[in-house]
Amino acid sequence: MMRAKLIFIATSAFIFNSYSGEIQCLGANNFLKQVSVQDEEEKSKSPVQEWLAVYEGIKNKNKQNNNAEVSLNWLALYDSYLELNYDNYMELYDYFKKEKKGHLLDLFPEPNKWDELTTLIEKREGNTNKDKVRELHLKLLMSVLNNDIVKQEEIVTELSNQINNLDDSDKRHQNSLLASLIPLLSLEVEGSKPPEIVQLEEDLNQASQYDSPQYINMPDLVTLVGRKEAEKILVKTFKTKNINLSFRFVKGSDTYSLAQKIALKMIAELNKAHWELCFDIPNIELFEAFEKKFVNKPVLVHLKLLKMKSILSWVV
């Protein structure tokens, strides 16, 4: 159950606030009318207060009906949760930390209801590509709870295919999410590359299509694909034009030190300096190579000061 919670929380942190428009749900609209008081005071409540009112209404309804409709009620709460925005989620998270209640999983059905909940979820279909991805995440959650490894593999494959139908920004976001979920599932999809690698390759291939440089966060290549394959990817990346690379997520890693080594080896082929590789873990040799090839004399003094500051901070 703990692994399923991690999967659910990871999913909700990334995908729930990205959907807009009308969301399909099983009886949610009718139920929300029953648990919400439609008066002037209710209208003045914030979205979070309104959601907490729904939360309390469903909590009381489950007690009164002896959990007879707990699965349907939770899906209604889930769909209303999707209507919140990012700021609402942050507010709700702060409330949960303080009050120790108000979490969507608080009212999640007990194991004896999981078959019923799975059946209800299997009937749900998304109207848009985003909605379809969202529903697949929900089905993935249930496959984990039911310990259905075959189903998990099917859903991960379907998710990968469905993600390809999203817009570029959503595709990048969802591939990153899927990469974080697969280790939690302990699955290896045969013949497939890690989603982060797929996204990096796509970003590199599309970079030339844009007028302005594209910002790309370097994933932890060594961890994802091993040192030998990581080296090949880094060589290709450094040869790609019209990109700005960020190594902020791999500072201090084997990928970072490997990138420093390859950048120095490829200095003659580089089309720009990647200064971030010099300062987080000082590399004087690489700094001087960048300095010699890319920097005009008027700014050398400023960069030398940065270099000294970096060295001092590292030593001290």
C-alpha positions as CSV (number, residue, x, y, z in Angstrom):
1,M,0.0,0.0,0.0
2,M,2.9,2.4,0.8
3,R,4.3,1.9,-2.8
4,A,0.9,2.6,-4.2
5,K,0.7,5.8,-2.1
6,L,4.0,6.9,-3.5
7,I,2.8,6.3,-7.0
8,F,-0.4,8.1,-6.4
9,I,1.2,11.1,-4.7
10,A,3.9,11.3,-7.4
11,T,1.2,11.2,-10.1
12,S,-1.0,13.8,-8.4
13,A,1.9,16.2,-7.9
14,F,2.6,16.3,-11.7
15,I,-0.6,15.7,-13.7
16,F,-3.7,16.8,-11.8
17,N,-3.1,20.5,-12.2
18,S,-2.5,20.3,-15.9
19,Y,-6.0,19.4,-17.0
20,S,-8.6,21.9,-18.0
21,G,-12.1,21.8,-19.4
22,E,-14.9,19.5,-18.5
23,I,-13.9,16.2,-16.8
24,Q,-15.9,13.1,-17.1
25,C,-16.9,11.5,-13.8
26,L,-19.3,8.8,-12.6
27,G,-22.1,10.7,-11.0
28,A,-19.8,13.3,-9.5
29,N,-21.9,16.3,-10.5
30,N,-25.1,15.0,-9.0
31,F,-23.3,14.0,-5.9
32,L,-21.6,17.3,-5.4
33,K,-25.0,19.0,-5.6
34,Q,-26.1,16.9,-2.7
35,V,-23.1,17.6,-0.4
36,S,-22.8,21.4,-1.3
37,V,-25.0,24.0,0.2
38,Q,-25.9,26.5,-2.6
39,D,-26.2,29.8,-0.7
40,E,-24.4,33.1,-0.6
41,E,-22.1,32.0,2.2
42,E,-21.0,28.9,0.2
43,K,-20.3,31.0,-2.9
44,S,-17.9,33.1,-1.0
45,K,-15.7,30.2,0.0
46,S,-12.4,29.6,-1.7
47,P,-12.0,26.6,-4.0
48,V,-10.0,24.8,-1.2
49,Q,-12.7,25.4,1.3
50,E,-15.3,24.2,-1.1
51,W,-13.3,21.0,-1.8
52,L,-12.9,20.4,2.0
53,A,-16.7,20.8,2.3
54,V,-17.1,18.1,-0.3
55,Y,-14.5,16.0,1.6
56,E,-16.4,16.3,4.8
57,G,-19.7,15.6,3.1
58,I,-18.4,12.4,1.5
59,K,-16.8,11.4,4.8
60,N,-20.2,11.7,6.6
61,K,-22.1,10.1,3.8
62,N,-19.8,7.0,3.9
63,K,-20.5,6.7,7.6
64,Q,-24.3,7.0,7.2
65,N,-24.5,4.5,4.4
66,N,-22.0,2.1,6.0
67,N,-19.6,2.5,3.1
68,A,-22.1,1.1,0.6
69,E,-21.1,3.7,-2.1
70,V,-17.6,4.4,-0.9
71,S,-15.9,3.6,-4.3
72,L,-18.3,5.9,-6.2
73,N,-18.0,8.6,-3.6
74,W,-14.2,8.5,-3.7
75,L,-14.3,8.9,-7.5
76,A,-16.6,11.9,-7.1
77,L,-14.1,13.4,-4.6
78,Y,-11.2,12.6,-7.0
79,D,-12.9,14.3,-9.9
80,S,-13.6,17.4,-7.8
81,Y,-10.0,17.4,-6.8
82,L,-9.0,17.7,-10.4
83,E,-10.8,20.9,-10.8
84,L,-8.4,22.7,-8.4
85,N,-5.3,24.6,-9.7
86,Y,-1.7,24.6,-8.6
87,D,-2.1,27.3,-5.9
88,N,-5.1,25.4,-4.5
89,Y,-3.0,22.2,-4.2
90,M,-0.3,24.1,-2.3
91,E,-2.9,25.5,0.0
92,L,-4.5,22.1,0.5
93,Y,-1.1,20.6,1.2
94,D,-0.4,23.2,3.9
95,Y,-3.8,22.5,5.4
96,F,-3.1,18.7,5.4
97,K,0.3,19.2,7.1
98,K,-1.3,21.4,9.8
99,E,-4.6,19.6,10.4
100,K,-3.5,16.0,9.6
101,K,-6.6,15.6,7.5
102,G,-8.0,16.7,4.1
103,H,-5.9,14.4,2.0
104,L,-7.6,12.7,-1.0
105,L,-6.3,9.3,0.1
106,D,-7.9,9.6,3.6
107,L,-11.2,8.4,2.1
108,F,-9.7,5.9,-0.3
109,P,-11.7,2.6,-0.2
110,E,-10.5,-0.3,1.9
111,P,-9.1,-3.4,0.2
112,N,-12.4,-5.2,0.2
113,K,-13.7,-2.5,-2.1
114,W,-10.8,-2.5,-4.6
115,D,-12.4,-4.9,-7.0
116,E,-15.5,-2.7,-7.1
117,L,-13.3,0.4,-7.5
118,T,-11.3,-1.2,-10.3
119,T,-14.4,-2.1,-12.2
120,L,-15.7,1.5,-12.0
121,I,-12.3,2.9,-13.1
122,E,-12.1,0.5,-16.1
123,K,-15.3,2.0,-17.4
124,R,-13.9,5.5,-17.4
125,E,-12.8,7.0,-20.7
126,G,-11.1,10.3,-21.3
127,N,-12.4,12.7,-24.0
128,T,-9.1,14.4,-24.7
129,N,-5.5,13.1,-24.9
130,K,-4.8,14.7,-21.5
131,D,-7.8,13.1,-20.0
132,K,-6.9,9.7,-21.4
133,V,-3.4,9.9,-19.8
134,R,-5.0,10.9,-16.5
135,E,-7.3,7.9,-16.6
136,L,-4.4,5.6,-17.4
137,H,-2.6,6.9,-14.3
138,L,-5.7,6.0,-12.2
139,K,-5.8,2.5,-13.7
140,L,-2.1,2.1,-13.0
141,L,-2.7,2.9,-9.4
142,M,-5.3,0.1,-9.1
143,S,-3.1,-2.4,-10.9
144,V,-0.4,-1.8,-8.3
145,L,-2.9,-2.2,-5.4
146,N,-4.2,-5.4,-7.0
147,N,-0.6,-6.6,-7.5
148,D,-1.4,-7.2,-11.2
149,I,2.1,-7.1,-12.8
150,V,0.8,-8.0,-16.3
151,K,-1.7,-5.2,-16.1
152,Q,1.0,-2.8,-15.0
153,E,3.1,-3.6,-18.0
154,E,0.2,-3.1,-20.3
155,I,-0.7,0.2,-18.8
156,V,2.9,1.5,-18.9
157,T,3.1,0.6,-22.6
158,E,-0.2,2.2,-23.3
159,L,0.9,5.3,-21.3
160,S,4.0,5.6,-23.4
161,N,2.0,5.5,-26.6
162,Q,-0.6,7.9,-25.4
163,I,2.0,10.4,-24.2
164,N,3.2,10.7,-27.8
165,N,-0.1,12.2,-28.7
166,L,0.3,15.2,-26.3
167,D,1.7,18.6,-27.1
168,D,5.4,19.1,-26.7
169,S,5.3,20.7,-23.2
170,D,2.9,18.1,-21.8
171,K,4.8,15.3,-23.5
172,R,8.1,16.4,-21.8
173,H,6.3,16.6,-18.5
174,Q,4.6,13.2,-18.8
175,N,7.8,11.4,-19.9
176,S,9.5,12.8,-16.9
177,L,6.7,11.6,-14.7
178,L,6.7,8.1,-16.2
179,A,10.4,7.9,-15.7
180,S,9.9,8.5,-12.0
181,L,7.0,6.0,-11.7
182,I,8.7,3.0,-13.4
183,P,11.3,2.5,-10.6
184,L,8.4,2.5,-8.1
185,L,6.7,-0.2,-10.1
186,S,9.8,-2.4,-10.4
187,L,9.0,-2.9,-14.0
188,E,11.3,-3.1,-17.0
189,V,9.4,-2.6,-20.3
190,E,11.3,-4.8,-22.7
191,G,13.0,-3.1,-25.6
192,S,12.1,0.4,-24.5
193,K,14.4,3.3,-23.6
194,P,13.9,5.3,-20.3
195,P,11.3,8.0,-21.1
196,E,13.9,10.7,-20.0
197,I,16.2,9.5,-22.7
198,V,13.4,9.4,-25.3
199,Q,12.5,13.0,-24.4
200,L,16.2,14.2,-24.5
201,E,16.6,12.7,-28.0
202,E,13.4,14.3,-29.2
203,D,14.4,17.7,-27.8
204,L,17.8,17.5,-29.5
205,N,16.3,16.5,-32.8
206,Q,13.8,19.4,-32.7
207,A,16.2,22.1,-31.5
208,S,17.1,23.2,-35.0
209,Q,13.4,23.9,-35.8
210,Y,13.2,26.8,-33.3
211,D,14.5,30.4,-33.7
212,S,15.7,30.8,-30.2
213,P,18.0,28.4,-28.2
214,Q,16.1,25.6,-26.4
215,Y,16.7,25.0,-22.7
216,I,17.4,21.3,-21.9
217,N,17.9,19.8,-18.5
218,M,20.4,17.0,-18.6
219,P,19.1,13.8,-17.0
220,D,21.2,11.4,-15.0
221,L,22.5,9.5,-18.0
222,V,24.9,7.2,-16.2
223,T,22.2,6.0,-13.9
224,L,19.7,5.6,-16.6
225,V,21.7,3.9,-19.4
226,G,25.2,3.2,-18.1
227,R,28.5,5.1,-18.6
228,K,29.2,3.8,-22.2
229,E,25.8,4.8,-23.6
230,A,25.9,8.0,-21.6
231,E,29.1,9.0,-23.3
232,K,27.6,8.6,-26.7
233,I,24.6,10.7,-25.8
234,L,26.8,13.4,-24.3
235,V,28.9,13.6,-27.5
236,K,25.7,13.9,-29.6
237,T,24.3,16.5,-27.2
238,F,27.5,18.7,-27.3
239,K,27.5,18.6,-31.1
240,T,23.9,19.9,-31.2
241,K,23.4,23.6,-32.0
242,N,20.7,25.9,-30.7
243,I,20.5,24.5,-27.2
244,N,21.3,25.7,-23.7
245,L,22.2,22.9,-21.4
246,S,21.5,22.8,-17.6
247,F,23.2,20.3,-15.4
248,R,21.4,21.4,-12.2
249,F,19.8,18.0,-11.6
250,V,23.0,16.0,-11.9
251,K,25.5,18.1,-9.9
252,G,28.1,15.9,-8.2
253,S,27.0,12.8,-10.1
254,D,28.9,10.5,-12.4
255,T,27.0,12.1,-15.3
256,Y,28.3,15.6,-14.3
257,S,32.0,14.5,-14.1
258,L,31.6,12.6,-17.3
259,A,30.2,15.6,-19.0
260,Q,33.2,17.7,-17.8
261,K,35.6,15.1,-19.2
262,I,33.9,14.9,-22.6
263,A,33.5,18.7,-23.0
264,L,37.2,19.1,-22.4
265,K,38.0,16.3,-24.9
266,M,35.6,17.9,-27.5
267,I,36.6,21.5,-27.0
268,A,37.5,21.9,-30.7
269,E,34.1,20.7,-31.8
270,L,31.9,22.6,-29.2
271,N,29.8,25.5,-30.6
272,K,29.4,27.2,-27.2
273,A,30.8,27.2,-23.7
274,H,28.9,25.3,-21.0
275,W,30.1,27.3,-18.0
276,E,27.9,25.4,-15.5
277,L,30.3,22.5,-15.8
278,C,33.1,24.7,-14.4
279,F,31.7,26.2,-11.2
280,D,29.6,23.7,-9.3
281,I,32.6,21.3,-9.1
282,P,35.5,23.5,-10.1
283,N,37.3,22.4,-13.2
284,I,40.1,24.9,-13.9
285,E,41.3,23.1,-17.0
286,L,37.9,23.1,-18.6
287,F,37.3,26.7,-17.6
288,E,40.5,27.9,-19.2
289,A,39.7,25.9,-22.4
290,F,36.3,27.6,-22.6
291,E,37.9,30.9,-21.8
292,K,40.5,30.6,-24.6
293,K,38.0,29.5,-27.3
294,F,34.8,31.5,-26.5
295,V,35.6,34.6,-24.4
296,N,36.5,38.1,-25.6
297,K,39.2,39.9,-23.7
298,P,36.9,42.6,-22.1
299,V,35.0,40.1,-20.1
300,L,38.0,38.0,-19.0
301,V,38.5,39.9,-15.8
302,H,34.9,39.2,-14.7
303,L,35.2,35.5,-15.4
304,K,38.6,35.3,-13.7
305,L,36.9,36.7,-10.6
306,L,34.2,34.1,-10.8
307,K,36.8,31.4,-11.2
308,M,38.6,32.6,-8.1
309,K,35.4,32.8,-6.1
310,S,34.5,29.2,-7.1
311,I,38.0,27.9,-6.2
312,L,37.9,29.7,-2.8
313,S,34.5,28.4,-2.0
314,W,35.5,24.9,-2.9
315,V,38.7,25.0,-0.8
316,V,37.2,26.7,2.2
